[in-house]
Amino acid sequence: MNSEAIESMVRDVLSKMNSLQGASPVVSAPTASKSGATVNDYPLANKHPDWVKTSTNKTLDDITLENVLSDKISAQDMRITPEILRIQADIARSAGRDLLALNFERAAELTAVPDERVLEIYNALRPYRSSKDELLTIANELEQKYNAKICAGFVREAAELYVSRKKLKGDD
């Protein structure tokens, strides 16, 4: 297989990831034309490739097999930004998929939280791992330190449910 064919396959996979999962290159902050995106703007990589930029300002054209193999594309270039997640939320909401939109908004909030902390919070949310006070402390941290209000609400809800279902640390 020649490098042109492989590059074409990589570009196709990246485009499909963007259109199906919102998990390929990321966009810059929304402008007036990007805010309020609708289902008609989907998939972004096909309909608005000019909107799609990585966090290091690379474009879809910059993401080639050659650049990947020569380390000109880093893992950071492939990380999604809160802006693209919010645009995906707008698109989902315009399609009547409000719960999916909420998930995109929650994910946008989590981009501000360091990966290690996300994993710690995930483990703390497992049954019997945390007290109610520990969960409420996490919720406050999410809200105050990371401005993650939706995620904080989920953790507070989990704390209340764990109380009623006897799933807190020491209940087992």
C-alpha positions in Angstrom: 0.0 0.0 0.0 1.5 3.4 -1.0 1.7 6.3 1.4 -0.9 8.3 -0.6 -3.5 5.5 -0.1 -2.6 5.2 3.6 -2.9 9.0 4.0 -6.3 9.0 2.4 -7.4 6.2 4.7 -6.2 8.2 7.8 -7.9 11.4 6.6 -11.1 9.4 6.0 -11.0 7.8 9.5 -10.3 11.2 11.1 -13.2 12.8 9.2 -15.6 10.0 10.3 -14.4 10.3 13.9 -15.2 14.0 13.8 -18.6 13.5 12.2 -19.7 10.5 14.3 -18.1 11.0 17.7 -16.7 14.6 17.9 -13.3 13.0 18.7 -10.9 14.2 16.1 -9.2 17.5 15.6 -10.7 20.3 17.6 -12.0 23.8 16.7 -11.1 27.2 17.8 -13.5 29.3 19.9 -16.9 29.8 18.2 -17.4 32.9 16.2 -20.8 34.4 15.4 -21.1 32.0 12.5 -20.3 29.0 14.6 -22.4 29.7 17.6 -25.8 28.2 17.4 -24.7 25.6 15.0 -27.6 23.3 13.8 -28.0 19.9 12.4 -27.5 21.4 9.0 -23.8 22.1 10.0 -23.2 18.4 10.6 -20.7 16.9 9.9 -18.4 19.8 10.6 -15.3 18.3 8.9 -17.3 18.1 5.6 -19.5 21.1 5.8 -17.3 23.5 7.7 -13.7 22.3 7.5 -12.6 25.9 8.0 -14.0 25.7 11.6 -12.0 22.7 12.4 -8.6 23.5 14.0 -6.6 21.8 16.6 -5.7 23.4 19.9 -2.3 24.3 18.3 -4.1 25.8 15.3 -3.5 23.0 12.9 -6.1 22.3 10.2 -7.4 19.1 8.8 -5.0 19.5 5.9 -2.1 19.5 8.4 -3.1 16.1 9.7 -1.4 13.7 7.3 0.2 10.4 7.8 3.5 12.0 7.0 3.1 14.6 9.8 1.9 11.9 12.2 4.9 9.7 11.4 7.3 12.6 11.7 5.9 13.6 15.1 4.6 16.9 13.7 1.2 15.9 15.1 1.1 15.4 18.8 -1.5 13.9 21.1 -2.4 17.4 22.2 -3.3 18.1 18.6 -5.9 15.4 18.7 -7.5 16.4 22.0 -11.0 17.8 21.8 -11.6 21.3 23.1 -14.6 22.6 25.0 -15.6 24.8 22.0 -16.1 21.9 19.6 -18.0 20.0 22.3 -20.3 23.0 22.7 -20.8 23.2 19.0 -21.7 19.5 18.9 -24.1 20.2 21.8 -25.8 22.9 19.7 -26.1 20.5 16.8 -27.5 17.8 19.0 -30.0 20.1 20.6 -31.1 21.4 17.2 -31.8 17.8 16.2 -34.0 17.3 19.3 -31.3 15.3 21.2 -31.3 17.3 24.4 -29.7 14.5 26.6 -26.9 14.1 24.1 -26.4 17.9 24.1 -26.2 17.8 27.9 -23.5 15.1 27.6 -21.5 17.2 25.2 -21.8 20.2 27.6 -20.7 18.1 30.5 -17.8 16.8 28.5 -16.9 20.4 27.6 -16.7 21.2 31.3 -14.5 18.2 32.0 -11.8 19.4 29.5 -10.7 21.9 32.2 -10.2 19.1 34.8 -6.8 17.4 34.6 -6.9 13.8 33.4 -5.6 12.5 36.7 -8.3 14.3 38.7 -11.0 13.0 36.4 -9.8 9.5 37.1 -9.7 10.2 40.9 -13.3 11.5 40.7 -14.4 8.5 38.7 -13.0 6.2 41.4 -14.6 8.3 44.1 -18.0 7.9 42.5 -17.9 4.2 42.6 -20.2 2.6 45.2 -18.8 2.4 48.7 -15.7 4.5 47.9 -16.7 7.9 49.3 -18.7 9.5 52.1 -21.4 12.0 51.4 -19.1 14.8 52.6 -16.3 13.6 50.3 -18.7 13.6 47.3 -20.0 17.1 48.2 -16.4 18.3 48.5 -15.8 17.0 45.0 -18.9 18.7 43.7 -17.8 22.0 45.2 -14.4 21.6 43.7 -15.8 21.0 40.3 -18.1 24.0 40.5 -15.7 26.5 42.1 -12.3 25.5 40.8 -13.2 24.3 37.3 -16.6 26.1 36.7 -18.1 22.7 35.9 -21.6 23.3 37.2 -23.3 20.5 35.3 -20.7 17.9 36.5 -21.0 19.3 40.1 -24.8 18.8 39.9 -24.3 15.1 38.8 -21.9 14.5 41.7 -24.4 16.1 44.2 -27.2 13.9 42.7 -25.0 10.9 43.1 -24.3 11.8 46.7 -28.1 11.9 47.5 -28.8 8.7 45.6 -25.9 6.9 47.4 -27.4 8.0 50.7 -30.9 6.6 49.8 -29.5 3.4 48.3 -26.9 2.8 51.0 -23.9 3.0 48.6 -21.6 5.3 50.7 -18.3 4.4 52.3 -19.1 2.3 55.3 -22.5 1.1 54.1 -21.2 -2.2 52.8 
